[in-house]
């Protein structure tokens, strides 16, 4: 992807920030992530904390809050299934409680309430402090010391980005990237493009997202062309750049879409439902009728199912009555090779030049492959070498011998222990196939190998000159091996005695 000039690139990011300022920003308290068990449950609990403090007539209702599924989805972006999972987690941990209350003759509605004593105990226990006595009236005060101490750190994300990405984790990551780009770049710095650089541990420190969740969210953002990434394998850092033009274009197109009616449900307000009009209805094109509660679906079709699949082997005139009679169970030999018409001509009629070159039928055996002469890491055996060649063939088939050797040298130069060498090889091959591989240790390993080859060649030349020298002694000098052995043995005994051990000989 060709990036625009730095001033245009940074301007697009500022446009995204200006467009998102008109929407809703959701705050997630960091102290609730570990207590709730997941970041989505922390989003749900943070929203309840917000309405407990800011809601009207909360004291009169003794802290009970009513939020329908549609309202909670519009405020946080959590789907109906995600809200059910969050409620179950919070109920099991004892942080909230629920009740059904009926008003008049209508249907009862679900109400939620935060158990402030359990919440204060869980937060203080996680921070190693004593649990204070807190009431609903004290918790609603802006100057409450418990809230100011533990709820000051938070993660913010834009609600509109949840609709664009379809995932809260991706929205949190994209909001954080945008915030860091603007904070680090500044308003007057247009000489360079704004970017964010963290490793996996850094992302987990700031956003509390594990590796698998980070990878899923990052892949989702790259699929939408919202971010561009480069991996620097020496320091395990990931350089992330925003595609501001794609983001604000998607935000503009979303603002032009027709708004849902006021009585719309979660399925109607779901961003995925916007594209339903572009997908065809397969049931409308079938000739059969559809019944959702029918036990046997085939009886509802216009044409009976058994009429479409005829058993022609039994019904045809040619094979009628002879299918089972010809199969008497006797094993017979292949008579085609012994017939007079094909005898001696089976191989003569085959033209081998007609086979495809891709099947390697006409390959010359003397052609040297790209894998010949590769220098693998010292700890790799025959099995590892064979698996590495399979990975090269599958992930980077267009690579030449120099490129493959560079990847192997990058692995051999790693200073830290590698738990999965083939996994690292897979990552390097994928990055090399798309042109994103930056090798740092490979030149050092190659230079070291070349220097070792020079030293070995010099040693061989020195031995050759010594053998060809006229001053070389014709007979070897006799030495007393027994005396040398005894001296070595005595020194080893002295060393063992000094270390407190006893020799076994």
Helices and strands as residue ranges (DSSP letters): H 6-20, E 25-29, H 31-36, H 39-54, H 69-76, H 80-93, E 96-101, E 109-114, H 116-126, H 136-139, H 145-150, E 154-158, H 159-165, H 168-185, E 196-198, H 200-207, H 211-223, E 227-232, E 237-242, H 244-255, H 266-269, G 271-278, G 282-285, G 297-300, H 305-308, H 312-315, G 352-354, G 357-359, H 382-395, H 401-412, H 421-433, H 442-467, H 481-499
